[in-house]
Amino acid sequence: MVTGPPWPFDDPISLYEESPAREWGWLRGIWRGRGQVSASRWRLYFVVIVDGEPVGMQDLIGVDFAAFGTVTTFSWLSPETRGRGLGKEIREAVLHLAFAGLGAREASSDAFFDNHASNRVSEALGYQPNGVSWDNRRGEPAEIRQWRLTREHWIKRKRDDIELVAVADCLPVLGIDPPPEG
Ligand SMILES: CC(C)(COP(=O)(O)OP(=O)(O)OC[C@H]1O[C@@H](n2cnc3c(N)ncnc32)[C@H](O)[C@@H]1OP(=O)(O)O)[C@@H](O)C(=O)NCCC(=O)NCCS
């Protein structure tokens, strides 16, 4: 049971209830998201597995992707696996899927101003600052830092050791036209 920091999640949508209500709420959210995949809105929930153990999630979200080509990301890792470079690794993996696999034009991310790990992942991967907004954090207003990574910036530091598997099969359900032949 988590009763204080480090919180398992730190995001406006996070649930700070005690276990097991928190886990039930999260599971309902994931099942709801999977049940509502459509061309106008999808959220892909990837599990992070290290040495056969699930240790976190890396989500990729697209809203009206066919029109805008934009995605957002969300992730969390179990506290004992943080701070070892895994956060950057999983963000790079899902960015590769978004840009190379789905043809995204731009990715965005945001985090509370003092979520140094999340903000640093964005900065280290070449995202540019994209303003601030406010959100509710356990009943208190808190500033959110926003980041964006254009395709142009992603290409400059794109990795060549990430393998995408069976992406073409998934495109129709996400409302994405397959890339032209050749
Ligand atoms: C955000 C999260 C996924 C990042 O993953 P991580 O594995 O901890 O991050 P990494 O080890 O890849 O570190 C990425 C960068 O942040 C820095 N960093 C990591 N933890 C940090 C901390 N507590 N304070 C300052 N910088 C930190 C690292 O030094 C690294 O920077 P570098 O490239 O300059 O070396 C993870 O910390 C997490 O699950 N946090 C709780 C959930 C959460 O807040 N999710 C985001 C919601 S918006």
The ligand as a Gaussian input file, in Angstrom:
#p B3LYP/6-31G(d) Opt

LIG

0 1
 C        8.907000       9.695000     -15.219000
 C        9.577000       8.321000     -15.233000
 C        8.821000       7.374000     -16.164000
 C       11.022000       8.548000     -15.780000
 O       11.700000       7.315000     -15.805000
 P       13.130000       7.116000     -15.095000
 O       13.588000       5.760000     -15.479000
 O       13.020000       7.456000     -13.672000
 O       14.031000       8.226000     -15.837000
 P       15.494000       8.010000     -16.423000
 O       16.315000       7.189000     -15.468000
 O       15.386000       7.546000     -17.843000
 O       16.063000       9.492000     -16.375000
 C       15.790000      10.438000     -17.388000
 C       16.490000      11.733000     -17.067000
 O       15.921000      12.312000     -15.886000
 C       16.917000      12.478000     -14.890000
 N       16.286000      12.132000     -13.631000
 C       15.756000      10.933000     -13.290000
 N       15.214000      11.021000     -12.059000
 C       15.431000      12.292000     -11.641000
 C       15.116000      13.001000     -10.454000
 N       14.448000      12.400000      -9.464000
 N       15.481000      14.302000     -10.355000
 C       16.138000      14.922000     -11.375000
 N       16.448000      14.308000     -12.548000
 C       16.110000      13.015000     -12.648000
 C       18.023000      11.512000     -15.267000
 O       19.295000      11.934000     -14.766000
 C       17.973000      11.578000     -16.761000
 O       18.572000      12.777000     -17.231000
 P       19.898000      12.757000     -18.142000
 O       19.446000      12.293000     -19.486000
 O       20.353000      14.151000     -18.127000
 O       20.835000      11.794000     -17.457000
 C        9.667000       7.697000     -13.818000
 O       10.505000       8.468000     -13.001000
 C        8.320000       7.519000     -13.143000
 O        7.689000       6.493000     -13.272000
 N        7.861000       8.534000     -12.356000
 C        6.583000       8.468000     -11.679000
 C        5.417000       8.505000     -12.663000
 C        5.341000       9.806000     -13.409000
 O        5.539000      10.868000     -12.831000
 N        5.077000       9.691000     -14.715000
 C        5.012000      10.835000     -15.586000
 C        3.690000      11.507000     -15.461000
 S        3.663000      12.983000     -16.478000

